[in-house]
Amino acid sequence: TVDTANRTRDTHLRSELFETDKFPDVTIHGRKVVRTASHQADVTGDLTLHGVTHPIVLHVTLLERRKQPNGSEISRWRATGGNFNRRGFGLMWSRGVEAISGIGDEITLKIECEARE
């Protein structure tokens, strides 16, 4: 998702910048995991966004593990970092629009997820 705390802007970004109808998926293919602390690791991989792939590093933290009534375990994770320049992925408007919009070039990924074990 895109969340800038402004629904109108988010809708505009999804359709005009990210072109989610044409490029609905963002994928990260992990290549290397390096444990940095007891519940943290750096994951190096390839980010594919807007049909373009570039290397990326995410800082991943285990937030919680809990047992379910059926005996299975659920873990919650947060991944941050992965700062990249949007232009390298072809995420651009016209020069005129960009000149007056004040939109920045850097995008930071923030991912939160749950996994069943």
C-alpha positions as CSV (number, residue, x, y, z in Angstrom):
1,T,0.0,0.0,0.0
2,V,0.9,3.6,-0.1
3,D,0.2,5.6,3.0
4,T,1.0,9.3,3.2
5,A,-1.9,10.1,5.6
6,N,-3.8,11.7,2.7
7,R,-6.2,9.4,0.9
8,T,-6.5,11.6,-2.2
9,R,-2.7,11.8,-2.6
10,D,-2.4,8.0,-2.0
11,T,-4.9,7.3,-4.7
12,H,-3.1,9.6,-7.1
13,L,0.3,8.0,-6.3
14,R,-1.0,4.5,-6.8
15,S,-2.5,5.4,-10.2
16,E,-0.2,8.0,-11.6
17,L,3.3,7.2,-10.2
18,F,3.3,3.5,-9.2
19,E,0.8,2.5,-12.0
20,T,-0.5,-0.3,-9.8
21,D,-3.0,-1.4,-12.5
22,K,0.0,-2.2,-14.8
23,F,2.5,-3.2,-12.1
24,P,0.3,-4.6,-9.2
25,D,3.1,-6.5,-7.4
26,V,6.3,-5.5,-5.6
27,T,8.6,-8.4,-4.8
28,I,11.7,-8.9,-2.8
29,H,13.8,-12.0,-3.5
30,G,16.2,-12.6,-0.6
31,R,19.7,-13.7,-1.3
32,K,21.5,-13.4,2.0
33,V,20.6,-13.1,5.7
34,V,23.1,-11.9,8.3
35,R,22.0,-12.0,11.9
36,T,22.9,-8.7,13.6
37,A,21.4,-9.3,17.1
38,S,19.3,-12.0,18.9
39,H,16.1,-10.9,17.1
40,Q,17.4,-8.9,14.2
41,A,19.0,-9.5,10.8
42,D,19.9,-7.7,7.6
43,V,18.4,-9.2,4.5
44,T,20.1,-8.5,1.2
45,G,18.0,-9.2,-1.9
46,D,16.5,-7.9,-5.1
47,L,13.6,-5.5,-5.1
48,T,11.4,-5.6,-8.2
49,L,9.1,-2.6,-8.5
50,H,7.5,-1.0,-11.5
51,G,9.0,-3.8,-13.7
52,V,12.6,-2.9,-12.6
53,T,14.9,-4.9,-10.3
54,H,17.7,-3.5,-8.1
55,P,19.5,-4.8,-5.0
56,I,18.2,-3.8,-1.6
57,V,19.1,-4.3,2.1
58,L,16.3,-4.5,4.7
59,H,16.8,-4.4,8.5
60,V,14.4,-7.1,9.9
61,T,13.3,-7.4,13.5
62,L,11.3,-10.1,15.2
63,L,8.6,-8.3,17.2
64,E,6.7,-11.1,18.8
65,R,6.1,-14.9,18.9
66,R,2.9,-16.4,20.3
67,K,1.3,-19.8,20.5
68,Q,-2.1,-20.3,19.0
69,P,-4.8,-22.5,20.7
70,N,-4.2,-25.1,18.0
71,G,-0.5,-25.3,19.0
72,S,0.9,-23.5,15.9
73,E,3.0,-20.4,16.4
74,I,2.6,-17.0,14.9
75,S,5.5,-14.5,14.6
76,R,5.3,-10.7,13.8
77,W,8.1,-9.1,11.9
78,R,9.1,-5.6,10.8
79,A,11.4,-4.7,8.0
80,T,12.7,-1.2,7.4
81,G,15.3,0.5,5.3
82,G,15.6,-0.3,1.7
83,N,16.0,3.3,0.8
84,F,16.1,3.8,-2.9
85,N,15.8,6.5,-5.6
86,R,12.4,6.3,-7.3
87,R,13.9,7.4,-10.6
88,G,16.0,4.3,-10.8
89,F,12.8,2.3,-11.0
90,G,11.2,4.6,-13.6
91,L,8.9,6.2,-11.1
92,M,8.6,9.6,-12.7
93,W,6.1,12.2,-13.8
94,S,6.8,15.0,-16.3
95,R,9.5,17.5,-15.5
96,G,7.0,20.3,-15.1
97,V,4.9,18.4,-12.6
98,E,7.9,17.3,-10.6
99,A,9.4,20.8,-10.6
100,I,6.3,22.3,-8.9
101,S,5.1,19.3,-6.8
102,G,8.0,19.1,-4.3
103,I,8.0,15.3,-4.4
104,G,11.2,13.8,-3.1
105,D,13.3,11.2,-4.9
106,E,13.9,8.9,-2.0
107,I,11.5,6.1,-1.0
108,T,11.8,4.1,2.2
109,L,10.2,0.7,2.6
110,K,8.4,-0.2,5.8
111,I,7.0,-3.7,5.9
112,E,5.1,-5.4,8.8
113,C,3.9,-9.0,8.5
114,E,2.8,-12.1,10.4
115,A,3.9,-15.6,9.7
116,R,2.6,-19.0,10.8
117,E,5.2,-21.5,11.8
